[in-house]
Amino acid sequence: MDNFLIYIIKANITLTILFIIYWSCMRNETYLAVNRFFLIFTVIIALILPSIKFPIADILTESPIRYIAIVQFFSSENDFIYNSGAQMNSSAGAQGFEQTSFSKILLLYLSGVFLSIIFSLRRFRRLLRIIYKKNFQKLNDMKIINSEHCPSPFSFFNFVVINRDAYSRNEIMQIIAHEGVHYRQRHSIDLLFFEMSSVFFWFNPLIYIMAAYLRQIHEFLADRATLYQGFDKKAYQFLILKQSIGQPVLSVVNTFASSQTKRRIFMLNRYKSSHFAKLKIMIVVPVLILLFSLFNVHSIASDIPIHAVSPLEFGLPVREGKVTQKFAMGINPFTKKEVFHKGMDIAAPRGTNIYAAEEGIVLYADSLNGHGNKIVLLHADGYTTHYSHLYKIMISKDEKVSKGQIIGLVGSTGLSTAPHLHFEIRKDGEALDPSEYLDFSSYGNK
């Protein structure tokens, strides 16, 4: 359930970002076929990209360790979290509340989908009433339907609906030529695709704005192609002005009348964009790569098979030391506020060896804000161990380490007042009390 909602969020993020690119870089260019393709491509990519999973690296699939999502280990700049009265571990009640919230959101979304389908079916019903079982005159591949109740000519595939009494013979020929372009270039398929997409993206206003831009591009394409057939440019523009008071009949049809009359005439008389303008579409490549990377950060190991491993038995991260801060409330030495310390601080001389508490793979090995030099090891069953304020890191990212292997040296980097190791054990991203997994009695107490 929550995965589906996350997919919807990602799809709408993709749609929004790509449309911003179109609006800011491409909407005023005269390469209309490119713009038409880009708008359709935007919706297709928005639907597909969030469902594509990054191929897992060989080093991960060969490891007997189960990779999990990186959750919350970058949660703060230091080793404390403020006590807001909430428990460190999620309670069953909180989980139930979360599931209920997801259910309500999903129900709201599906209700919108249902209403969107109803509205779409009503629009198609109105359309079928206009063209179904009506007498028509065939002209080449077009079926011309004369309707006295049609305020503005429109087409749907090869059906053209027009009030012949309202136009001269020459105007009728121009309109039919115009609507014939819509048919030959398959513009009705575009509109049907956007009509169906609006059901999925019903709550995102950009899908309706994009559909309006697409209909506008259709008109530009049809106007240009109609003039290529030899019609007088001045007379054709007067015909557009004559139809400017008309309104589109339905969102799924191409109508000769358009509220964008000024834009249509402007595009008819505008000079062709430079060839460089076509290259603007290339900006979408790094954007898609970035989105693809961000969408797959959380799924590094969700598909890796779980191998049989023995129960975890964590070992002490340093052989000798002194516990100076436990997994409990304490005073932050920098803010002087009482906060919750989410790990175990072990004082030891600078340069003291730090050992891997259990077999694992290096998830992180670099400096990190207040943590200083930090190592995160990933273990079986969703466990991670965290080692902060190191003087030196002696392993590298993605390296497999064995239990008891030296991984670094004790230091005082980051937000630290003296050489020590800040050590954490987490399960699926949630901090746990290390004293429940290790015996620190040999260290001495604070």
Residue pairs with C-beta under 8 A, 6 or more apart in sequence:
1 99
1 102
1 103
1 106
2 102
4 106
5 102
5 105
5 106
5 109
6 50
7 50
7 51
8 109
10 49
10 50
10 295
11 46
11 47
11 49
11 50
11 200
11 201
12 46
12 201
12 204
13 291
14 45
14 46
14 49
14 50
14 291
15 42
15 43
15 46
15 201
15 204
15 206
15 207
16 204
16 206
17 287
17 291
18 38
18 41
18 42
18 45
18 46
18 284
18 287
19 42
19 206
19 209
19 210
21 283
21 284
21 287
22 35
22 38
22 39
22 42
22 210
22 213
25 280
25 283
26 34
26 35
26 38
26 277
26 280
26 281
27 35
27 213
29 35
29 273
29 277
29 280
30 267
30 270
30 271
30 272
30 273
30 277
31 273
31 277
31 278
32 217
32 220
32 221
32 224
33 221
34 278
34 281
35 213
35 217
36 190
36 214
36 217
36 218
36 221
38 281
38 284
39 210
39 213
39 214
39 217
40 190
40 193
40 214
42 210
43 193
43 194
43 197
43 201
43 207
43 210
45 288
46 201
47 197
47 200
49 288
49 291
49 292
49 295
50 295
52 292
52 295
52 296
53 296
53 299
53 302
53 303
54 292
54 293
54 296
54 299
54 300
56 67
56 300
56 301
56 303
56 304
57 398
59 361
59 398
59 400
60 67
60 300
60 301
60 304
60 361
61 304
63 361
63 400
64 307
64 309
64 380
65 307
65 309
65 359
65 360
65 361
65 378
65 379
65 380
65 400
66 301
66 304
66 306
66 307
66 309
66 380
66 381
66 382
67 300
67 301
67 304
67 361
67 378
68 301
68 302
68 378
68 382
68 384
68 428
69 298
69 299
69 300
69 301
69 302
69 428
69 429
70 297
70 298
70 300
70 363
70 429
71 298
71 428
71 429
72 426
72 429
72 430
73 364
73 376
73 384
73 386
73 426
73 429
74 368
75 81
76 370
77 369
77 370
77 371
77 415
78 332
78 334
78 370
78 371
78 414
78 415
79 341
79 342
79 343
79 345
79 370
79 371
79 388
79 415
79 422
80 330
80 332
80 339
80 340
80 341
80 342
81 339
81 340
81 342
82 337
82 339
82 340
83 329
83 338
83 339
83 340
88 340
88 342
88 430
88 431
89 430
90 430
109 203
112 202
112 203
113 199
113 200
113 202
115 202
116 198
116 199
116 202
117 199
120 195
120 196
120 198
120 199
123 195
123 250
123 251
123 252
124 252
126 250
127 156
127 250
127 252
127 253
130 145
130 147
130 150
130 161
130 249
131 145
131 156
131 159
131 161
134 145
134 147
135 145
135 146
136 143
136 144
136 145
136 159
137 143
137 144
137 146
138 144
139 176
140 180
141 158
141 180
141 183
142 158
142 159
142 160
142 176
142 179
142 180
142 183
143 158
143 159
143 160
144 160
144 162
144 176
145 159
145 160
145 161
145 162
146 162
146 163
146 164
147 161
147 162
147 163
148 163
148 165
149 163
150 161
150 162
150 163
150 249
151 163
151 246
151 247
151 249
151 257
152 243
152 246
152 247
152 248
152 249
152 255
152 256
152 257
153 160
153 161
153 162
153 163
153 175
153 179
153 243
153 255
153 256
153 257
154 160
154 161
154 179
154 248
154 249
154 250
154 253
154 254
154 255
154 256
155 161
155 179
155 182
155 183
155 188
155 253
155 254
155 255
156 188
156 252
156 253
156 254
157 183
157 188
158 183
160 175
160 176
160 179
160 180
161 249
162 172
162 175
162 176
164 172
167 175
170 235
171 239
171 242
174 226
174 231
174 235
174 236
174 239
175 239
175 256
177 226
177 229
177 231
178 222
178 223
178 226
178 256
179 222
179 254
179 256
181 221
181 222
181 225
181 226
182 188
182 218
182 222
182 254
185 218
185 221
185 222
185 225
187 218
187 221
187 222
187 254
188 252
188 253
188 254
190 214
190 218
191 211
191 214
191 215
191 218
191 251
191 252
191 253
191 254
192 252
194 207
194 210
194 211
194 214
195 211
195 251
195 252
197 207
198 207
198 208
198 211
201 207
211 251
215 248
215 251
215 254
215 258
216 258
216 260
216 263
218 254
219 254
219 258
219 260
219 264
220 264
220 267
222 254
223 236
223 240
223 264
223 267
223 268
224 267
224 268
226 236
227 233
227 236
227 268
233 268
236 268
237 265
237 268
240 258
240 261
240 264
240 265
241 261
241 265
243 256
243 257
243 258
243 261
244 257
244 258
244 259
244 261
245 257
246 255
246 256
246 257
247 257
247 259
248 255
248 257
248 258
248 259
249 255
258 264
309 380
309 381
312 358
312 379
312 380
312 381
312 383
313 358
314 357
314 358
314 385
314 425
314 434
314 437
314 438
315 355
315 356
315 357
315 358
315 403
315 404
315 438
316 355
316 357
316 438
316 439
316 440
316 442
317 346
317 354
317 355
317 356
317 357
317 385
317 387
317 421
317 423
318 346
318 348
318 352
318 353
318 354
318 355
318 410
318 421
319 353
319 355
320 348
320 352
320 442
320 443
321 346
321 347
321 348
321 352
321 420
321 421
321 443
322 346
322 347
322 348
322 443
322 444
322 445
322 446
323 344
323 345
323 346
323 347
323 440
323 443
323 444
323 445
323 446
324 345
324 346
324 347
324 420
324 446
325 341
325 344
325 345
325 446
326 341
326 344
326 435
326 446
327 341
327 342
327 343
327 344
327 431
327 432
327 433
327 434
327 435
328 340
328 341
329 338
329 339
329 340
329 341
330 338
330 339
330 340
330 341
331 337
331 338
331 339
332 338
332 339
333 417
334 415
342 424
342 431
343 386
343 388
343 422
343 423
343 424
343 425
343 431
343 434
344 422
344 423
344 424
344 434
344 435
344 440
345 420
345 421
345 422
345 423
346 420
346 421
346 423
346 440
346 443
347 418
347 419
347 420
348 410
348 419
348 420
348 421
349 410
349 419
350 391
350 409
350 410
350 411
350 412
350 419
351 391
351 409
351 410
351 411
352 409
352 410
352 419
352 421
353 406
353 409
353 410
354 375
354 387
354 390
354 406
354 407
354 408
354 409
354 410
354 421
355 404
355 405
355 406
355 407
356 377
356 385
356 401
356 402
356 403
356 404
356 405
356 407
357 377
357 385
357 403
357 423
357 425
357 438
358 377
358 379
358 383
358 385
358 403
359 379
359 400
359 401
359 402
359 403
360 377
360 378
360 379
360 384
360 385
360 400
360 401
361 377
361 378
361 398
361 399
361 400
361 401
362 375
362 376
362 377
362 378
362 395
362 396
362 397
362 398
362 399
362 400
362 401
362 407
363 376
363 377
363 378
363 384
363 397
364 374
364 375
364 376
364 397
365 374
365 375
365 376
365 393
365 395
365 396
365 397
365 399
366 373
366 374
366 393
366 397
367 373
367 374
367 413
367 414
368 374
368 388
368 414
369 414
370 414
370 415
371 388
371 389
371 414
371 415
371 422
372 388
372 389
372 390
372 411
372 412
372 413
372 414
372 415
372 416
373 388
373 389
373 390
373 391
373 392
373 393
373 408
373 411
373 413
373 414
374 386
374 387
374 388
374 389
374 390
374 414
375 386
375 387
375 390
375 393
375 395
375 407
375 408
376 384
376 385
376 386
376 387
377 384
377 385
377 387
377 401
377 407
378 384
379 385
381 427
382 427
382 428
383 425
383 426
383 427
384 424
384 425
384 426
384 429
385 423
385 424
385 425
385 426
386 422
386 423
386 424
386 425
386 426
387 407
387 408
387 421
387 422
387 423
388 414
388 421
388 422
388 423
388 424
389 410
389 411
389 412
389 413
389 414
389 416
389 419
389 420
389 421
389 422
390 408
390 409
390 410
390 411
390 413
390 421
391 408
391 409
391 410
391 411
391 412
391 413
391 419
392 408
392 409
392 411
393 407
393 408
394 406
394 407
394 408
394 409
395 401
395 405
395 407
395 408
401 407
410 419
410 420
410 421
411 419
412 418
412 419
412 420
423 434
424 431
424 434
425 431
425 432
425 433
425 434
425 437
426 432
434 440
